[in-house]
Amino acid sequence: MSRPPSRLSSLFVEHLTVIDCARLDARRGLVGESWIVDIELIGELDAQSMVLDFGEVKKRLKRALDDSADHTLLVPGCDPRLTVTADADRITLRYDGDAGLIEHASPACAVTLIDADAVSADTLAAHLMPMLKTVVPDNVAELRLSLRDEVIDGPRYHYTHGLKKHAGHCQRIAHGHRSRIEIQVDGIRDAALEAAQAAYWSDIYLGTREDLISSANDRHRYEYRSAEGAFMLELPAARCALLEADTTVECIADHLADAVAAERPGRDIAVRAYEGVMKGAIARRQA
């Protein structure tokens, strides 16, 4: 008597994690991104009658994603506008796109080279798939990975920055976020202010003044040393906004609240600044 074929089951996890990163784009230059990660695992049930325990999904796949492309600079390795010099520990690159020359040097762990002529959610997913397949058990026959943008009902902007004092991956000089912004004046959201700020900071690099080494020739050069090593980024000054403080989301919210308060004197101001998806800081100024 023949044995009936086994049925495969599918396990899904929506919003497993968020990949906050930066990418080099031929037209836009240095772009901050926040991609929500959804996964599906297809396979036979194990001894627990599961494809994989949800705790193990987070332990294995989320950790693998967080330790790979997250908080790195994504680079299109096949783009002819790119020049890369690398050794085991360090990488230096030049990218001469339509938005101006971008130069970057860092420890190798801060850069992800994508085998494509452009970086997108799809090319990053293809890059990550072989790595993720190595961390799932043998009963998983197929793994599906999807990266998507957060649906934002209102203005948004893409920003890139680095936090040299941070103990984790945020210390990398070129990682970023796709973020919403909400501005209230006297308790009412001001759509015009939100749209103006989002447009002003479209594809912006947020730099800290003490990290600015040079502003010659209409270019900004930022350098610092953090726990992972030495970092450098140089790009057109027109693509930068300079903050007097660190560029944590708390300081970003304070910076924006001060700017709005100066434009709307004598009013109660509240700025809700996001750092990627579903997290951020609020700064208030009272009349």
Secondary structure, 3 states (H helix, E strand, C coil): CCCCCCCCEEEEEEEEEEEEEEEEECCCEEEEEEEEEEEEEEECCCCCCCCCCHHHHHHHHHHHHHCCCCCCEEEECCCCCEEEEECCCEEEEEEEECCEEEEEEEEHHHEEEECCCCCCHHHHHHHHHHHHHCCCCCCEEEEEEEEEECCCCCCEEEEEECCCCCCCHHHCCCEEEEEEEEEEECCEECHHHHHHHHHHCCCEEEEEHHHEEECHHHEEEEEEEECCEEEEEEEEHHHEEEECCCCCHHHHHHHHHHHHHHHCCCCCEEEEEECCCCCEEEEEECC
